[in-house]
Amino acid sequence: MRRVLADRVAATYLGGVLVSGFGDSAMMLVAGVWVKTLTGSSSLAAAVTICMWAPVLAGPVLGAFADRVRRRPLLVGVNVVLAVLLPVLLLVHGSRDIWLLFVVLAVIGAAIVLTDAAEAGLVVAAVPPALRGDFNGLRMTVNEAMKLVAPLAGAGLFVRFGGGAVALLDAVTFVLAALAFASLRVREPRPAPPESGWREQTAEGLRHLRREPLLRRLVAAGAVAMLLSGVSSAAIYQMNDAGLHRSPAFVGVLYAVQGSGSIAAGIVAGAAMRRLGERAFAAVGLLLFTTGAAVRAVPDLPVVFAGTLAIGVGLPWVIVAVFTAVQQRTPQEMVGRASAAAGTVVFAPNALATALGAGLVAFADYRLQLVAVGLAGPVAAWLLLRARAVAGDAAAPDGSAAPGSAAPDSSGGLDAPAALDDATALEDAAALGGTPALDDAPVPHGAAAPGAPVGPGGSTPRSAQGEGLPEVPAGTVADHQVDPGDTGAQR
């Protein structure tokens, strides 16, 4: 962690994430309260979340755009545009103006997906490979810390001055984020003109994820984790009511406990992933998360707190593993597309599962949902850790050894098999979570492309065979050159 913070580029970037995350977290809470206050409708208040999450489905398209331009100017420009846009919400005074709030939130949601893709490329350019796991973990820590502090500040501003004041606060954080990105000392050559059309470029991110056996497994595992997260989180109000017999406001305490676990998880993520390797690290995260969900079926407050803390630690570890692997195994010129595609595949199931879980709560005991999540987790972890080695575990596209990988033998090969049969790996990915976006993506005939992409800003964060990243000594990345994920999920 100290090595990341000692690097000026990484520290400046994290500063931008901190201030913008503060504004976004405050705005997310207040937007729902604002709509509920003006309309009295819980359904319209819930639609706020839909506005913010729906643009994830356009991730591959937005990622292709991010790969066509220089990333740093794009990040500065998008943040400036959002800073100018948010004061428009001062015009919202009554229920008839709610449409304006929804439009602005949808634009912010699309901008977050776009900047996540651009940030993934910038991270690959600015942060040495050896520090990316620590960096992504710290980014997760910063985001989760803001989720604990910002809603309280936003709620206080809303009660005292109204929703417009919170919109202005978020606008100021966009300005500060733009300044942080503008001050980054990263040289980016202009991307080469695209050799194919939008459709081909958009599909390339998914193809890269499918070509890389390790990425295919990890992204599928991430999608399963978010699917199970949706089912689990949908039961939280019923668990709080029927299990703990607490008021609805107590759910806020549970989220605070979960956030505390995520902060701790982010701090140790880099070191843990270097020791375990990406697959084992993600598998441990899956087991912690799903075991924690199952434990919450016990209607005892200390037990529920322990399970909630395990969820807060485990789920972020899966996301950090996914997007760090995407960043490590994707060529710079393609990292935006790969990162955004991974974000779509990983996070889209969460919304569907939340709706499914909400329906199940109405017809079945909430404990059945939680136990089902607990049983599914070990199966997903076992599929991820199947005995056959994955080539991506052995080396990243830049030629450096991946975390926890086998050392090269005297013949120049690796202790682990160098490749995994494509059909078997695809079956594994499908078994993990049925990710049709990956399964249906066509694969170009022949060997892997000269350069490959990575995954969302991100998560937290986001290589393939071909030209790798220039080696940069730790702490000297200021002049690192960029050629061309989160995230996970963000500015």
C-alpha positions in Angstrom: 0.0 0.0 0.0 2.8 2.4 0.9 4.4 1.8 -2.5 1.2 2.8 -4.3 0.7 6.0 -2.2 4.4 6.9 -2.6 3.9 7.0 -6.4 2.7 10.5 -7.3 0.7 9.4 -10.4 -1.1 6.7 -8.5 -1.7 8.9 -5.5 -3.1 11.7 -7.7 -5.4 9.3 -9.5 -6.7 7.9 -6.2 -7.3 11.5 -5.0 -9.6 12.0 -8.0 -11.4 8.8 -7.3 -11.9 9.9 -3.7 -13.5 13.2 -4.3 -15.7 12.1 -7.2 -16.7 9.0 -5.3 -17.8 11.2 -2.4 -20.1 13.2 -4.7 -21.5 10.2 -6.5 -22.3 8.4 -3.3 -24.0 11.4 -1.8 -26.0 12.0 -5.0 -27.1 8.3 -5.3 -28.7 8.4 -1.9 -30.2 11.8 -2.2 -31.7 11.2 -5.7 -33.9 8.4 -4.4 -35.0 10.4 -1.4 -35.6 13.5 -3.6 -37.9 11.6 -5.9 -39.7 10.0 -3.0 -40.2 13.4 -1.4 -41.5 15.0 -4.5 -43.8 12.2 -5.8 -44.5 9.9 -2.8 -43.8 7.0 -5.1 -41.5 4.2 -4.0 -41.5 2.8 -7.5 -40.2 6.0 -9.0 -37.6 6.3 -6.2 -36.4 2.8 -7.1 -36.2 3.8 -10.8 -33.2 6.0 -9.8 -31.1 2.9 -9.5 -32.2 1.7 -12.9 -31.1 5.0 -14.5 -27.6 4.6 -13.0 -27.2 0.9 -13.9 -28.9 0.6 -17.3 -25.9 2.2 -19.2 -23.8 -0.8 -18.1 -25.5 -2.7 -20.9 -23.9 -0.3 -23.4 -20.5 -1.0 -22.0 -18.9 -2.6 -25.1 -19.9 0.3 -27.3 -18.7 2.9 -24.8 -15.5 1.0 -24.3 -14.8 1.0 -28.0 -15.2 4.8 -28.0 -12.7 5.1 -25.1 -10.1 3.1 -27.1 -10.4 5.5 -30.1 -9.2 8.5 -28.2 -6.5 9.5 -25.7 -7.7 8.5 -22.2 -6.5 11.4 -20.1 -8.2 14.2 -22.2 -11.3 12.1 -22.4 -11.5 11.8 -18.6 -10.9 15.5 -18.1 -13.5 16.4 -20.7 -16.2 14.0 -19.4 -15.8 15.3 -15.8 -16.0 18.9 -17.0 -19.2 18.2 -19.0 -20.8 16.5 -15.9 -19.8 19.5 -13.7 -21.6 21.8 -16.1 -24.6 19.5 -16.4 -25.4 18.9 -12.7 -26.5 22.5 -11.9 -29.4 21.9 -14.3 -31.0 20.0 -11.4 -31.6 23.3 -9.6 -34.6 23.5 -12.0 -36.3 20.5 -10.3 -38.9 21.9 -8.0 -41.9 19.5 -8.2 -43.1 16.1 -9.4 -43.5 17.4 -13.0 -39.7 18.1 -13.1 -38.7 14.6 -12.1 -38.0 13.6 -15.7 -35.1 16.1 -15.7 -33.5 14.3 -12.7 -33.9 10.9 -14.5 -32.2 12.2 -17.6 -29.3 13.7 -15.8 -28.8 10.5 -13.8 -28.9 8.4 -17.0 -26.2 10.6 -18.5 -24.1 10.3 -15.3 -24.5 6.5 -15.5 -23.3 6.4 -19.1 -20.4 8.7 -18.2 -19.4 6.4 -15.4 -19.2 3.4 -17.7 -17.2 5.5 -20.3 -14.8 6.8 -17.7 -14.4 3.4 -16.1 -13.2 2.1 -19.5 -10.9 5.1 -20.1 -9.5 4.8 -16.5 -8.7 1.1 -17.1 -6.4 2.1 -20.0 -4.9 4.9 -17.9 -4.1 2.6 -15.1 -2.3 0.2 -17.4 -0.3 3.2 -18.7 0.4 4.8 -15.3 0.7 2.0 -12.8 3.4 -0.7 -13.1 2.1 -4.3 -13.3 3.5 -5.2 -9.9 1.4 -2.5 -8.2 -1.9 -2.9 -10.0 -3.4 -5.4 -7.5 -2.5 -3.0 -4.6 -3.8 -0.1 -6.6 -7.1 -1.7 -7.4 -7.5 -2.8 -3.8 -6.9 0.7 -2.5 -9.4 2.1 -5.1 -11.9 -0.3 -3.7 -11.1 0.9 -0.2 -11.5 4.6 -1.2 -14.9 3.9 -2.9 -16.2 1.9 0.1 -15.1 4.5 2.6 -16.9 7.2 0.6 -20.1 5.1 0.7 -19.9 5.2 4.5 -19.3 8.9 4.8 -20.9 10.6 1.8 -24.6 9.5 2.3 -24.6 11.1 5.8 -23.3 14.4 4.4 -25.7 14.2 1.4 -28.6 13.5 3.7 -27.7 16.4 5.9 -27.4 18.8 2.9 -30.7 17.6 1.5 -32.6 18.2 4.8 -31.1 21.6 5.3 -30.9 23.0 1.7 -32.6 20.6 -0.6 -31.5 18.4 -3.5 -30.1 21.2 -5.5 -27.3 21.7 -2.9 -26.3 18.1 -3.3 -26.2 18.4 -7.1 -23.9 21.4 -6.7 -21.7 19.4 -4.3 -21.4 16.6 -6.9 -20.6 19.2 -9.6 -17.7 20.5 -7.5 -16.4 16.9 -7.1 -16.4 16.5 -10.9 -14.4 19.7 -11.2 -11.8 18.4 -8.7 -11.7 15.0 -10.4 -11.0 16.8 -13.8 -8.2 18.8 -12.2 -6.7 15.6 -10.7 -6.7 13.8 -14.1 -5.4 16.9 -15.9 -2.4 17.0 -13.5 -1.4 13.3 -14.2 2.0 13.2 -15.9 1.3 10.4 -18.4 2.2 10.7 -22.0 -0.2 9.1 -24.4 0.4 8.9 -28.1 -2.6 9.4 -30.3 -4.4 6.0 -30.9 -3.9 4.6 -34.4 -6.9 5.0 -36.7 -9.2 2.1 -36.4 -8.9 -0.6 -39.0 -12.4 -1.9 -38.6 -15.9 -0.5 -38.0 -17.8 0.1 -34.8 -19.4 -3.3 -34.8 -16.1 -5.2 -35.1 -14.4 -3.0 -32.5 -17.3 -3.4 -30.1 -17.2 -7.2 -30.4 -13.4 -7.4 -30.0 -13.6 -6.8 -26.2 -15.8 -9.8 -25.7 -13.7 -11.9 -28.1 -10.6 -11.1 -26.1 -12.3 -12.2 -22.9 -13.3 -15.4 -24.6 -9.9 -16.1 -26.1 -8.0 -15.8 -22.8 -8.8 -18.9 -20.7 -8.0 -17.3 -17.4 -10.1 -14.2 -18.2 -13.0 -16.4 -19.4 -13.0 -18.2 -16.0 -12.6 -15.1 -13.9 -15.2 -13.0 -15.7 -17.7 -15.9 -15.5 -16.9 -16.3 -11.8 -17.5 -12.5 -11.3 -20.8 -12.7 -13.1 -21.9 -15.6 -10.8 -20.8 -13.6 -7.7 -22.9 -10.6 -8.7 -25.8 -12.9 -9.6 -25.7 -14.4 -6.1 -25.2 -11.0 -4.6 -28.4 -9.8 -6.2 -30.3 -12.8 -4.8 -28.7 -12.3 -1.3 -29.2 -8.6 -1.1 -32.9 -8.8 -2.1 -33.5 -10.7 1.1 -31.9 -8.2 3.4 -35.1 -6.3 4.3 -37.0 -9.5 5.1 -34.1 -10.8 7.1 -34.0 -7.5 9.0 -37.7 -7.6 9.7 -38.6 -11.3 10.2 -35.2 -12.5 11.4 -33.8 -9.7 13.5 -37.1 -7.9 14.2 -35.5 -4.5 13.6 -36.8 -1.3 12.0 -36.1 -0.7 8.3 -33.5 2.0 9.3 -31.3 -0.8 10.8 -30.5 -1.9 7.3 -28.2 1.1 7.2 -26.2 -0.4 10.1 -25.8 -3.6 8.2 -24.5 -1.8 5.1 -22.1 0.1 7.3 -20.7 -3.2 8.7 -20.4 -4.6 5.1 -18.6 -1.4 4.0 -16.2 -1.7 6.9 -15.3 -5.2 5.7 -14.8 -3.9 2.1 -12.4 -1.2 3.3 -10.3 -3.8 5.1 -10.5 -6.1 2.1 -9.2 -3.4 -0.3 -6.2 -2.7 1.9 -4.9 -6.3 1.9 -6.1 -7.3 -1.6 -2.8 -6.6 -3.4 -0.7 -8.6 -1.0 -3.2 -11.5 -0.8 -3.5 -11.7 -4.5 0.2 -11.8 -5.0 0.5 -14.7 -2.6 -2.5 -16.7 -3.8 -2.7 -15.9 -7.5 -5.8 -14.4 -9.2 -7.9 -17.6 -9.4 -7.3 -18.8 -5.8 -7.8 -15.2 -4.6 -11.2 -14.9 -6.4 -12.2 -18.4 -5.2 -11.5 -17.4 -1.6 -13.5 -14.3 -2.1 -16.4 -16.4 -3.5 -16.3 -18.7 -0.5 -16.2 -15.9 2.0 -19.0 -14.0 0.4 -21.4 -16.9 0.0 -20.6 -18.4 3.4 -21.4 -15.0 4.9 -24.7 -14.9 3.1 -25.7 -18.3 4.3 -24.7 -17.5 7.9 -27.2 -14.6 7.8 -30.0 -17.1 7.7 -29.4 -17.5 11.5 -31.6 -14.9 13.2 -29.0 -13.8 15.7 -27.5 -10.3 15.6 -23.8 -11.2 16.3 -24.0 -14.0 13.7 -25.6 -11.7 11.1 -22.9 -9.1 11.8 -20.2 -11.7 11.2 -21.8 -12.9 8.0 -22.2 -9.3 6.8 -18.6 -8.6 7.5 -17.6 -11.7 5.5 -19.7 -10.5 2.5 -17.9 -7.1 2.7 -14.5 -8.8 2.5 -15.3 -11.6 0.0 -17.3 -9.9 -2.8 -14.8 -7.1 -3.4 -12.0 -9.7 -3.7 -13.7 -11.4 -6.6 -14.2 -8.0 -8.4 -10.6 -6.9 -7.8 -9.3 -10.2 -9.1 -11.4 -10.0 -12.3 -10.4 -6.5 -13.3 -6.8 -6.7 -12.2 -6.5 -9.8 -14.4 -8.1 -7.9 -17.3 -5.6 -5.1 -17.0 -2.7 -7.5 -16.8 -3.7 -9.5 -19.8 -5.0 -7.0 -22.3 -3.0 -4.9 -24.8 -3.2 -1.2 -24.0 -5.0 -0.3 -27.3 -7.8 -2.7 -26.4 -8.1 -2.3 -22.7 -11.1 0.0 -22.7 -13.2 -2.4 -24.8 -12.2 -5.4 -22.7 -12.8 -3.6 -19.4 -16.2 -2.3 -20.4 -17.2 -5.7 -21.8 -16.1 -7.4 -18.6 -18.1 -4.8 -16.7 -21.2 -5.6 -18.7 -20.9 -9.4 -18.3 -20.1 -9.1 -14.5 -22.5 -6.5 -13.3 -25.6 -6.9 -15.6 -26.7 -10.2 -13.8 -26.9 -8.3 -10.5 -29.9 -6.3 -11.6 -31.8 -9.3 -12.9 -31.0 -11.3 -9.8 -32.2 -8.5 -7.5 -35.5 -8.6 -9.3 -35.7 -12.4 -9.1 -34.7 -12.3 -5.4 -37.4 -9.7 -4.6 -40.0 -12.0 -6.2 -38.7 -15.1 -4.3 -39.0 -13.2 -0.9 -42.7 -12.8 -1.6 -43.3 -16.5 -2.0 -40.7 -18.3 0.1 -38.8 -18.1 3.4 -35.9 -15.7 2.9 -33.6 -18.2 4.6 -34.0 -20.5 1.7 -32.5 -17.8 -0.6 -29.5 -17.3 1.7 -28.8 -21.0 2.1 -29.0 -21.5 -1.7 -26.4 -18.7 -2.2 -24.2 -20.5 0.4 -24.5 -23.8 -1.5 -23.8 -22.2 -4.9 -20.6 -20.5 -3.8 -18.5 -23.6 -3.2 -19.6 -25.1 -6.6 -18.6 -21.9 -8.4 -15.2 -21.8 -6.5 -14.5 -25.4 -7.4 -15.2 -24.8 -11.1 -12.9 -21.8 -11.0 -10.1 -23.9 -9.4 -10.5 -27.0 -11.5 -7.3 -29.0 -11.5 -6.3 -28.2 -15.1 -4.0 -25.2 -15.2 -4.9 -22.1 -17.2 -2.3 -20.6 -19.5 -3.2 -17.1 -18.2 -2.1 -18.1 -14.7 1.4 -18.6 -16.0 2.2 -15.3 -17.7 0.7 -12.0 -18.4 0.8 -10.6 -22.0 3.7 -8.4 -21.1 5.7 -11.5 -20.4 5.9 -11.0 -16.7 4.8 -13.8 -14.3 1.3 -13.4 -13.0 0.6 -13.4 -9.3 1.1 -16.8 -7.8 2.2 -18.3 -11.1 4.6 -21.1 -11.7 8.2 -20.3 -12.5 9.7 -21.1 -15.9 11.5 -24.4 -16.1 15.0 -24.8 -17.6 13.6 -25.6 -21.0 11.9 -22.2 -21.2 8.5 -23.6 -20.6 6.3 -23.5 -17.5 5.6 -26.1 -14.8 1.9 -25.7 -15.6 0.5 -26.7 -19.0 0.9 -23.9 -21.5 -2.7 -23.9 -22.8 -6.2 -25.0 -22.0 -8.5 -26.6 -24.5 -10.9 -23.9 -25.7 -14.0 -26.1 -25.7 -13.4 -27.3 -22.1 -12.7 -23.8 -20.8 -15.9 -22.5 -22.5 -17.9 -25.2 -20.9 -16.4 -24.3 -17.6 -17.4 -20.6 -18.1 -20.9 -21.6 -19.1 -21.2 -23.9 -16.1 -20.1 -21.1 -13.8 -22.9 -18.8 -14.7 -24.2 -19.1 -18.3 -22.7 -16.0 -19.7 -24.3 -15.9 -23.2 -22.5 -12.6 -24.0 -19.2 -14.5 -23.9 -20.5 -17.8 -25.3 -22.1 -16.2 -28.4 -19.2 -13.9 -29.3 -17.5 -15.1 -32.5 -13.8 -16.0 -32.2 -11.5 -15.0 -35.2 -10.0 -18.0 -36.9 -6.4 -18.6 -36.0 -4.1 -17.6 -33.2 -4.6 -14.9 -30.7 -4.3 -11.3 -31.9 -1.0 -9.5 -31.6 -2.4 -7.5 -28.7 -5.3 -8.1 -26.3 -7.7 -6.1 -24.0 -8.6 -5.7 -20.4 -11.4 -4.9 -18.1 -14.5 -1.8 -15.2 -12.1 1.4 -13.8 -13.0 -1.4 -11.4 -12.9 -2.0 -10.5 -12.1 -1.5 -9.3 -9.7 -2.5 -12.3 -9.6 -4.4 -15.8 -2.9 -9.4 -21.3 -2.6 -11.6 -24.1 0.3 -12.6 -26.3 2.1 -9.9 -28.2 3.7 -6.6 -27.4 3.7 -6.0 -23.7 4.0 -3.0 -21.5 7.4 -1.4 -21.1 8.9 -2.3 -17.8 8.9 0.5 -15.3 10.6 0.4 -11.9 8.2 0.8 -9.0 7.7 4.4 -8.1 8.9 5.8 -11.4 5.8 5.8 -13.6 5.5 9.5 -14.2 6.9 9.3 -17.6 5.5 5.9 -18.5 4.2 5.9 -22.0 0.7 4.9 -22.9 -0.3 3.2 -26.2 -3.8 3.0 -26.1 -11.0 -1.4 -17.6 -13.0 -1.0 -13.1 -14.0 -1.0 -11.5 -16.5 -2.4 -10.6 -17.9 -1.2 -9.7 -16.7 3.8 -11.4 -15.0 7.1 -11.7 
